Amino acid sequence: MKKLTIFILSVFAMSNVIGQDITDALRYSQNDIQGTARFRALSGAFGALGGDMSAVSLNPAGSAIFNRSHASFSLSSLNTNNDISYFNGTNSSSESKIDLHQGGGVFVFRNTNENASWKKFTLGIAYDKTASYDDQWFASGINNNSIDNYFLAYAQGLRLDEISAFPGETISQAYGEIGSFYGFENQQAFLGYESYILEPINDTDENTSYTSNIAEGNFNQNYNYVASGYNGKVSFNAATQYEDKLYLGLNLNAHFINYERVTSFNESNSNPGSLVRSVDFDNTLFTRGNGFSFQLGAIYKLTNELRAGFTYDSPTWFTITEETTQSISTIVDDTNESFTAIVNPNIINIFPDYKLQSPGKITGSLAYVFADKGLLSFDYSRRDYTNMEFRPTSDAYFSSQNRIIENAFTVSNTYKFGGEYKYKQFSFRGGYRFEESPYKDDDFVGDLTGYSLGLGYNFGDTRLDLTFDQAQRTVNNPLFSVGLTDAATVDNVNSNVTLSLVFNL
């Protein structure tokens, strides 16, 4: 406990730091198909249906479809499979976990006056995990681009006395103070200089030009990525039914982010003239955030069988806090000796809180209900990812990132289809979805395709639902944001088995 306390006391409050980029904005703006087993069985095509707790999280008017108070809880088994390619290397990984990802209830208050136009109103609360960040993969291959370019990209133009330790300073003191006074860029250059990767042209304080102690050639590179966490929301719902045709609803949503990522990079070479033969570079990111959004929704019965739905999702306004730790070690072959240079500051960089606005979304829906025999449903959603925005916009770095967002991203359309057939107490379900890439160049993040199959059994006041769903997408992951931006291609397949217990009260 004493060592832990000392470590916490060594935390430096950072100012003028740079850590966020467009990949962070995209990560916290995208949502998965989560929710109840019935909702997932129809691939989320529930915008005109309602009558399900996760449908309420999609279209707040859906709670007014309930005739009785209702509650549900859902448990899922998530399996993630990745096939990774990086230059001449191929690898694969697999991870499984069990998660309680959904729960909530709606209370129905009926109007006792049968002649009143407003038939009922409902109040509800629901928790839904909107995205899971649990993932891990390993990439390896031979590259002709070295990690030295990462450090050179940050160091060029910076004074030597602003990226190096003063006489008598420890590594921890220098790293912390450089970050506090000059920021993230200088810290990265400091790591490169103190690990002998960078060599100043002139060994003077005023020097601003650097070369590399890693010679050109081929480099054996390994990159290990491990992430965990989730994006979730708690929705407070109110809805009402007007006559027998119109249902209206409102959700007020409290969002929260919990994300951790650990990356380990290794590079080795035997190139002639290379002073640094091996590099190990480790980075850890901790992210916590909270946010707010609202949803407005309507469902209208065009006929007894045909329903139309519309939902407006506001942007989500996040406040996000990030912390990072870093360390680097190198093996240096000098003319007289070989030694290991270890630069481990044991410092937590605490970044100032920043604001992120995720893009809003509109959803239009149609559903055809075959009395008590089944249904067909279709949802279309449109989301403009160019509306992602870092704030404050007056910050020069955030302003530059927002310009990159405008140039790199585009509108993403999502199509969902679902169907259900009922036979006695059994319900048979299936669905399909297609989500376009949010990037103009879909080589970065590809389109997503998914399908689902489900089964339900109705006991009367209780229902048990079981669903299997799977989605696939290809993502090119640059190892670093500058310098060594070569990407590992990850073919990702997420498979879920979801079990829901549903109560009509």
C-alpha positions as CSV (number, residue, x, y, z in Angstrom):
1,M,0.0,0.0,0.0
2,K,2.8,2.4,0.8
3,K,4.4,1.9,-2.7
4,L,1.0,2.5,-4.3
5,T,0.6,5.7,-2.4
6,I,4.0,7.0,-3.4
7,F,3.2,6.1,-7.0
8,I,-0.1,8.0,-6.9
9,L,1.6,11.0,-5.4
10,S,4.1,11.1,-8.3
11,V,1.3,11.9,-10.8
12,F,1.9,15.1,-12.8
13,A,-1.0,17.3,-13.9
14,M,-0.4,17.8,-17.6
15,S,-1.1,21.0,-19.6
16,N,-0.6,21.8,-23.2
17,V,-0.7,18.1,-24.1
18,I,-1.7,16.4,-27.2
19,G,-3.1,12.9,-27.1
20,Q,-6.5,12.7,-28.8
21,D,-7.1,12.0,-32.5
22,I,-9.9,11.1,-34.9
23,T,-9.7,7.4,-34.0
24,D,-10.8,8.3,-30.4
25,A,-13.7,10.3,-31.8
26,L,-14.8,7.4,-33.9
27,R,-14.4,4.9,-31.1
28,Y,-16.8,6.7,-28.8
29,S,-19.3,7.6,-31.5
30,Q,-20.0,4.1,-32.8
31,N,-22.5,1.7,-31.3
32,D,-23.0,-2.0,-31.5
33,I,-26.2,-4.0,-31.8
34,Q,-26.7,-4.8,-28.1
35,G,-29.9,-5.4,-26.2
36,T,-32.4,-8.1,-25.6
37,A,-32.3,-11.5,-27.4
38,R,-35.5,-10.6,-29.4
39,F,-34.1,-7.2,-30.4
40,R,-30.8,-8.8,-31.5
41,A,-32.7,-11.6,-33.3
42,L,-34.2,-9.1,-35.6
43,S,-30.8,-7.3,-36.0
44,G,-32.2,-4.3,-34.2
45,A,-35.0,-3.6,-36.8
46,F,-37.4,-2.4,-34.1
47,G,-38.0,1.3,-34.9
48,A,-41.7,0.8,-35.8
49,L,-42.4,-2.0,-33.4
50,G,-41.8,-1.2,-29.8
51,G,-42.9,-3.6,-27.1
52,D,-39.4,-4.5,-26.2
53,M,-37.0,-2.8,-23.7
54,S,-34.2,-2.4,-26.2
55,A,-36.7,-1.2,-28.8
56,V,-37.4,1.6,-26.2
57,S,-33.7,2.5,-26.3
58,L,-33.9,2.7,-30.1
59,N,-37.3,4.5,-30.3
60,P,-38.6,6.0,-27.1
61,A,-42.2,5.8,-28.4
62,G,-41.9,2.0,-28.2
63,S,-42.7,1.9,-24.5
64,A,-46.3,3.1,-25.2
65,I,-46.9,-0.1,-27.2
66,F,-46.9,-2.1,-23.9
67,N,-50.3,-2.8,-22.5
68,R,-48.9,-4.0,-19.2
69,S,-45.8,-3.1,-17.1
70,H,-42.8,-4.9,-18.4
71,A,-39.2,-5.8,-17.4
72,S,-36.3,-7.7,-19.0
73,F,-32.8,-8.8,-18.3
74,S,-30.2,-10.1,-20.8
75,L,-27.0,-12.1,-20.5
76,S,-24.7,-12.7,-23.5
77,S,-21.6,-14.7,-24.4
78,L,-19.4,-12.7,-26.7
79,N,-16.7,-14.3,-28.9
80,T,-14.3,-12.2,-30.8
81,N,-12.2,-13.7,-33.6
82,N,-9.5,-11.8,-35.4
83,D,-7.3,-12.7,-38.4
84,I,-4.4,-10.3,-38.6
85,S,-2.0,-9.6,-41.5
86,Y,1.0,-7.3,-41.4
87,F,3.3,-7.3,-44.4
88,N,4.5,-11.0,-44.6
89,G,3.1,-12.0,-41.3
90,T,-0.3,-13.5,-40.4
91,N,-1.8,-14.3,-37.0
92,S,-5.1,-15.0,-35.4
93,S,-6.7,-14.5,-32.0
94,S,-9.8,-15.4,-30.1
95,E,-11.4,-14.2,-26.9
96,S,-14.7,-15.0,-25.1
97,K,-16.5,-13.5,-22.2
98,I,-19.9,-13.5,-20.5
99,D,-21.7,-10.3,-19.8
100,L,-24.9,-8.9,-18.2
101,H,-25.4,-6.2,-20.8
102,Q,-29.1,-5.1,-20.6
103,G,-31.8,-4.6,-18.0
104,G,-34.8,-2.3,-17.5
105,G,-38.5,-1.9,-16.9
106,V,-41.5,0.1,-18.0
107,F,-44.5,1.0,-15.9
108,V,-47.8,1.5,-17.8
109,F,-50.5,3.9,-16.5
110,R,-53.8,3.5,-18.4
111,N,-56.4,6.2,-18.6
112,T,-59.5,5.0,-16.8
113,N,-61.7,7.3,-19.0
114,E,-62.3,5.1,-22.1
115,N,-63.5,8.1,-24.1
116,A,-60.3,10.1,-23.5
117,S,-58.0,10.7,-26.5
118,W,-54.8,10.1,-24.5
119,K,-55.1,6.4,-23.7
120,K,-52.1,5.8,-21.5
121,F,-48.6,7.0,-20.6
122,T,-45.6,5.1,-19.6
123,L,-42.4,5.7,-17.5
124,G,-39.4,3.5,-17.8
125,I,-35.7,3.2,-17.0
126,A,-33.2,1.0,-18.9
127,Y,-29.5,0.2,-19.0
128,D,-27.9,-0.9,-22.2
129,K,-24.3,-1.5,-23.1
130,T,-24.0,0.3,-26.4
131,A,-20.5,-0.8,-27.3
132,S,-17.9,-3.3,-26.1
133,Y,-14.2,-2.5,-26.4
134,D,-12.9,-5.9,-25.3
135,D,-10.5,-7.0,-28.0
136,Q,-7.0,-8.3,-28.4
137,W,-4.7,-9.2,-31.4
138,F,-1.1,-9.7,-32.3
139,A,0.6,-8.5,-35.5
140,S,4.1,-9.4,-36.7
141,G,6.0,-8.9,-40.0
142,I,9.1,-7.5,-41.7
143,N,8.9,-3.8,-42.5
144,N,11.3,-1.4,-44.1
145,N,9.9,1.5,-42.0
146,S,11.3,1.8,-38.5
147,I,9.9,3.1,-35.2
148,D,12.6,5.8,-35.3
149,N,10.4,7.7,-37.7
150,Y,7.8,8.1,-34.9
151,F,10.3,9.8,-32.6
152,L,11.9,11.8,-35.4
153,A,8.5,13.1,-36.4
154,Y,8.0,14.6,-33.0
155,A,11.6,15.7,-32.4
156,Q,12.4,17.7,-35.5
157,G,12.2,21.4,-34.8
158,L,12.3,21.0,-31.0
159,R,15.3,22.4,-28.9
160,L,17.6,19.7,-27.4
161,D,17.3,21.3,-23.9
162,E,13.5,20.9,-24.2
163,I,13.6,17.1,-24.8
164,S,16.5,16.0,-22.5
165,A,17.1,15.7,-18.8
166,F,19.0,18.5,-17.0
167,P,22.2,17.5,-15.1
168,G,21.1,15.8,-11.8
169,E,17.5,15.2,-13.0
170,T,16.1,11.7,-12.8
171,I,14.2,10.2,-15.8
172,S,10.9,10.6,-13.9
173,Q,11.6,14.2,-13.0
174,A,12.6,15.1,-16.6
175,Y,9.7,13.3,-18.3
176,G,7.1,14.8,-15.9
177,E,8.4,18.3,-16.1
178,I,8.9,18.2,-19.9
179,G,5.3,17.1,-20.2
180,S,4.0,19.7,-17.8
181,F,5.9,22.6,-19.5
182,Y,6.0,21.6,-23.2
183,G,3.5,18.7,-23.7
184,F,3.1,15.4,-25.4
185,E,5.3,16.0,-28.5
186,N,8.3,16.8,-26.4
187,Q,7.8,13.8,-24.2
188,Q,7.9,11.5,-27.2
189,A,11.0,13.2,-28.4
190,F,12.5,12.8,-24.9
191,L,11.8,9.0,-25.0
192,G,13.6,8.8,-28.3
193,Y,16.6,10.8,-27.2
194,E,17.1,9.2,-23.8
195,S,16.8,5.7,-25.4
196,Y,19.6,6.6,-27.9
197,I,17.3,6.4,-31.0
198,L,17.7,10.1,-31.7
199,E,21.0,11.8,-32.4
200,P,21.3,15.6,-32.4
201,I,23.1,17.2,-35.3
202,N,24.8,19.5,-32.8
203,D,25.2,18.7,-29.2
204,T,24.0,22.1,-28.0
205,D,20.9,23.3,-26.3
206,E,19.8,25.3,-29.4
207,N,19.9,22.2,-31.7
208,T,16.6,21.5,-33.4
209,S,17.6,18.8,-36.0
210,Y,18.1,15.1,-35.4
211,T,19.1,11.9,-37.1
212,S,18.5,8.3,-36.2
213,N,20.9,5.7,-34.7
214,I,18.8,3.0,-36.5
215,A,20.2,2.4,-40.0
216,E,17.9,1.8,-43.0
217,G,17.0,-1.8,-43.9
218,N,14.5,-4.4,-42.8
219,F,13.0,-4.6,-39.4
220,N,11.3,-7.5,-37.6
221,Q,8.3,-5.9,-35.9
222,N,5.8,-7.3,-33.4
223,Y,2.7,-5.4,-32.0
224,N,0.5,-6.6,-29.3
225,Y,-2.9,-4.9,-28.7
226,V,-5.1,-5.5,-25.7
227,A,-8.2,-3.4,-25.0
228,S,-11.1,-3.7,-22.5
229,G,-14.0,-1.6,-21.5
230,Y,-17.4,-0.5,-22.7
231,N,-19.7,2.4,-23.6
232,G,-23.1,2.3,-21.8
233,K,-26.1,4.4,-21.2
234,V,-29.0,4.7,-18.8
235,S,-32.2,5.9,-20.4
236,F,-35.0,7.6,-18.6
237,N,-38.1,7.1,-20.7
238,A,-41.6,8.7,-21.0
239,A,-44.1,7.9,-23.7
240,T,-47.8,8.2,-24.4
241,Q,-50.5,6.8,-26.7
242,Y,-52.9,9.2,-28.5
243,E,-56.1,7.5,-29.8
244,D,-55.3,4.1,-31.3
245,K,-52.9,5.4,-34.0
246,L,-50.1,7.5,-32.6
247,Y,-47.4,6.8,-30.0
248,L,-44.9,9.5,-28.9
249,G,-41.8,9.2,-26.6
250,L,-38.8,10.9,-25.1
251,N,-35.5,9.4,-23.8
252,L,-33.1,11.3,-21.6
253,N,-29.8,9.4,-21.7
254,A,-26.8,9.4,-19.3
255,H,-23.8,7.9,-21.1
256,F,-20.5,6.6,-19.6
257,I,-17.2,5.4,-21.0
258,N,-14.7,3.1,-19.5
259,Y,-11.8,2.2,-21.7
260,E,-8.3,0.8,-21.3
261,R,-5.8,-0.1,-23.9
262,V,-2.3,-1.6,-23.6
263,T,0.0,-1.8,-26.6
264,S,3.5,-3.4,-26.7
265,F,5.7,-2.8,-29.7
266,N,9.0,-4.6,-30.4
267,E,11.4,-4.0,-33.3
268,S,14.8,-5.7,-34.0
269,N,17.3,-5.3,-36.8
270,S,20.7,-6.4,-37.9
271,N,21.3,-3.6,-40.4
272,P,24.9,-2.6,-41.0
273,G,25.7,0.7,-39.3
274,S,22.8,0.4,-36.8
275,L,23.7,1.5,-33.3
276,V,20.3,0.6,-31.9
277,R,19.5,-3.1,-32.5
278,S,16.3,-3.6,-30.6
279,V,13.4,-1.4,-29.3
280,D,10.6,-2.2,-26.9
281,F,8.0,0.5,-26.6
282,D,5.0,0.1,-24.3
283,N,2.0,2.4,-24.0
284,T,-1.1,2.3,-21.7
285,L,-4.2,4.5,-22.1
286,F,-7.0,4.8,-19.5
287,T,-10.1,6.7,-20.5
288,R,-13.1,7.7,-18.4
289,G,-16.0,9.7,-19.7
290,N,-19.6,10.7,-19.2
291,G,-22.1,12.3,-21.5
292,F,-25.7,13.3,-22.2
293,S,-28.1,12.9,-25.2
294,F,-31.8,12.8,-25.8
295,Q,-34.1,11.0,-28.3
296,L,-37.4,11.9,-29.7
297,G,-39.5,9.1,-31.3
298,A,-42.9,8.4,-32.8
299,I,-44.8,5.3,-34.1
300,Y,-47.9,5.7,-36.2
301,K,-50.3,2.9,-37.3
302,L,-51.0,3.5,-40.9
303,T,-53.4,0.6,-40.8
304,N,-54.0,-2.2,-38.3
305,E,-51.1,-4.1,-39.9
306,L,-48.7,-1.4,-41.2
307,R,-46.7,0.8,-38.8
308,A,-44.2,3.6,-39.5
309,G,-41.6,4.9,-37.0
310,F,-39.3,7.8,-36.8
311,T,-36.5,8.6,-34.3
312,Y,-34.2,11.5,-33.8
313,D,-31.1,10.8,-31.8
314,S,-29.3,14.0,-30.7
315,P,-25.5,14.2,-30.6
316,T,-24.0,12.9,-27.5
317,W,-22.0,15.5,-25.6
318,F,-19.1,13.8,-23.8
319,T,-16.7,15.0,-21.2
320,I,-13.6,12.7,-21.3
321,T,-10.6,12.3,-19.1
322,E,-7.5,10.4,-20.2
323,E,-4.4,9.1,-18.5
324,T,-1.3,7.5,-20.1
325,T,1.8,5.7,-19.1
326,Q,4.8,5.0,-21.3
327,S,8.2,3.2,-21.2
328,I,10.9,2.3,-23.7
329,S,14.0,0.1,-23.7
330,T,16.6,-0.4,-26.4
331,I,19.6,-2.6,-26.9
332,V,22.5,-0.4,-28.0
333,D,25.7,-1.7,-29.8
334,D,28.4,0.9,-29.2
335,T,31.9,0.5,-30.5
336,N,33.2,-0.7,-27.2
337,E,30.2,-2.3,-25.5
338,S,26.6,-3.5,-25.8
339,F,24.1,-2.3,-23.2
340,T,20.4,-1.9,-22.5
341,A,19.0,1.6,-22.2
342,I,15.8,1.6,-20.1
343,V,13.6,4.7,-19.9
344,N,10.7,4.0,-17.6
345,P,9.5,7.2,-16.0
346,N,6.9,5.6,-13.8
347,I,4.7,8.6,-14.4
348,I,1.0,8.8,-15.1
349,N,0.2,11.6,-17.5
350,I,-3.1,13.1,-16.6
351,F,-4.6,15.0,-19.6
352,P,-6.9,17.9,-19.2
353,D,-10.6,17.0,-19.7
354,Y,-11.8,17.6,-23.2
355,K,-15.2,17.6,-24.9
356,L,-16.3,15.4,-27.7
357,Q,-19.6,15.7,-29.6
358,S,-20.6,12.5,-31.4
359,P,-22.9,12.8,-34.5
360,G,-26.6,12.7,-34.2
361,K,-28.7,10.1,-36.1
362,I,-32.1,9.8,-37.8
363,T,-34.0,6.5,-38.2
364,G,-37.0,5.8,-40.3
365,S,-38.8,2.4,-39.9
366,L,-41.6,0.3,-41.4
367,A,-43.2,-2.8,-40.0
368,Y,-46.0,-5.1,-41.1
369,V,-47.6,-7.2,-38.4
370,F,-49.6,-10.3,-39.4
371,A,-52.0,-10.2,-36.4
372,D,-50.6,-12.8,-33.9
373,K,-48.8,-14.8,-36.6
374,G,-45.6,-12.8,-37.0
375,L,-44.1,-9.6,-38.5
376,L,-41.6,-8.1,-40.9
377,S,-39.6,-5.0,-40.1
378,F,-37.2,-2.6,-41.8
379,D,-35.0,0.2,-40.3
380,Y,-33.0,2.8,-42.2
381,S,-30.6,5.1,-40.3
382,R,-28.4,8.0,-41.4
383,R,-25.5,9.3,-39.5
384,D,-23.1,12.0,-40.6
385,Y,-19.7,11.4,-39.1
386,T,-18.3,14.7,-40.3
387,N,-20.3,16.2,-37.4
388,M,-18.0,14.6,-34.8
389,E,-16.2,17.5,-33.0
390,F,-13.5,18.0,-30.4
391,R,-14.0,21.0,-28.1
392,P,-13.0,23.6,-27.3
393,T,-12.9,24.5,-31.0
394,S,-10.7,27.5,-30.2
395,D,-7.9,25.0,-29.3
396,A,-5.5,24.9,-32.3
397,Y,-4.9,21.2,-32.0
398,F,-8.6,20.3,-31.7
399,S,-9.3,22.6,-34.6
400,S,-6.8,20.7,-36.8
401,Q,-8.4,17.4,-35.8
402,N,-11.8,18.7,-36.6
403,R,-10.6,19.7,-40.1
404,I,-9.3,16.1,-40.5
405,I,-12.6,14.7,-39.4
406,E,-14.4,16.9,-42.1
407,N,-12.1,15.6,-44.8
408,A,-11.8,11.9,-43.8
409,F,-15.3,11.0,-42.8
410,T,-18.7,10.8,-44.5
411,V,-22.3,9.9,-44.1
412,S,-22.9,6.3,-43.0
413,N,-26.2,4.6,-43.8
414,T,-27.4,1.5,-42.0
415,Y,-30.0,-1.0,-43.2
416,K,-31.7,-3.5,-40.9
417,F,-34.2,-6.2,-41.7
418,G,-36.0,-8.5,-39.3
419,G,-38.8,-11.1,-39.2
420,E,-40.6,-13.1,-36.7
421,Y,-43.0,-16.1,-37.1
422,K,-45.1,-17.4,-34.2
423,Y,-46.3,-20.9,-33.8
424,K,-48.2,-21.6,-30.6
425,Q,-45.9,-20.6,-27.7
426,F,-42.8,-20.6,-30.0
427,S,-41.4,-17.6,-31.9
428,F,-38.9,-18.1,-34.7
429,R,-36.8,-15.0,-35.6
430,G,-34.1,-13.8,-38.0
431,G,-32.5,-10.6,-39.2
432,Y,-29.8,-9.0,-41.4
433,R,-28.0,-5.7,-41.2
434,F,-25.6,-3.7,-43.4
435,E,-23.7,-0.7,-42.1
436,E,-21.6,1.5,-44.4
437,S,-18.1,2.6,-43.5
438,P,-17.9,6.0,-41.7
439,Y,-14.8,6.8,-43.8
440,K,-14.7,8.3,-47.3
441,D,-12.0,5.8,-48.0
442,D,-13.3,2.5,-46.7
443,D,-9.8,0.9,-46.8
444,F,-9.5,2.3,-43.2
445,V,-12.7,0.8,-41.9
446,G,-14.8,-1.5,-44.1
447,D,-18.5,-2.0,-44.3
448,L,-20.1,-4.1,-41.6
449,T,-22.4,-7.0,-42.4
450,G,-24.3,-9.1,-39.9
451,Y,-27.0,-11.7,-39.5
452,S,-29.0,-13.1,-36.6
453,L,-31.2,-16.1,-35.7
454,G,-33.4,-16.5,-32.6
455,L,-35.9,-18.6,-30.8
456,G,-38.4,-17.6,-28.1
457,Y,-40.9,-19.5,-25.8
458,N,-43.8,-17.8,-24.2
459,F,-44.8,-19.1,-20.7
460,G,-47.6,-16.6,-20.4
461,D,-46.5,-13.8,-18.2
462,T,-42.9,-14.8,-18.7
463,R,-40.9,-15.3,-21.9
464,L,-37.5,-16.8,-22.5
465,D,-35.6,-15.8,-25.6
466,L,-32.3,-17.1,-27.1
467,T,-30.4,-15.6,-30.1
468,F,-27.2,-16.1,-32.0
469,D,-25.9,-13.1,-34.0
470,Q,-22.7,-12.5,-35.9
471,A,-21.1,-9.4,-37.5
472,Q,-18.0,-9.0,-39.7
473,R,-15.8,-6.0,-40.5
474,T,-12.3,-5.4,-41.8
475,V,-10.3,-2.6,-40.1
476,N,-6.8,-1.3,-40.9
477,N,-5.1,-0.3,-37.7
478,P,-2.1,2.0,-38.0
479,L,0.4,1.1,-35.3
480,F,1.1,4.7,-34.5
481,S,-0.5,8.1,-35.4
482,V,2.7,9.5,-36.9
483,G,6.0,8.2,-38.4
484,L,5.3,4.5,-38.2
485,T,1.8,4.6,-39.6
486,D,1.9,1.3,-41.4
487,A,-1.4,-0.6,-40.6
488,A,-2.2,-4.1,-39.4
489,T,-5.2,-5.4,-41.2
490,V,-7.7,-7.0,-38.8
491,D,-10.6,-9.1,-40.1
492,N,-12.9,-9.1,-37.2
493,V,-15.8,-11.4,-36.5
494,N,-18.0,-10.9,-33.4
495,S,-20.4,-13.7,-32.5
496,N,-22.9,-13.5,-29.6
497,V,-25.2,-15.8,-27.9
498,T,-27.8,-13.9,-25.9
499,L,-30.4,-15.1,-23.4
500,S,-33.2,-12.8,-22.1
501,L,-35.7,-13.3,-19.4
502,V,-38.8,-11.2,-19.9
503,F,-41.7,-10.4,-17.5
504,N,-45.1,-8.9,-18.1
505,L,-46.2,-7.6,-14.7
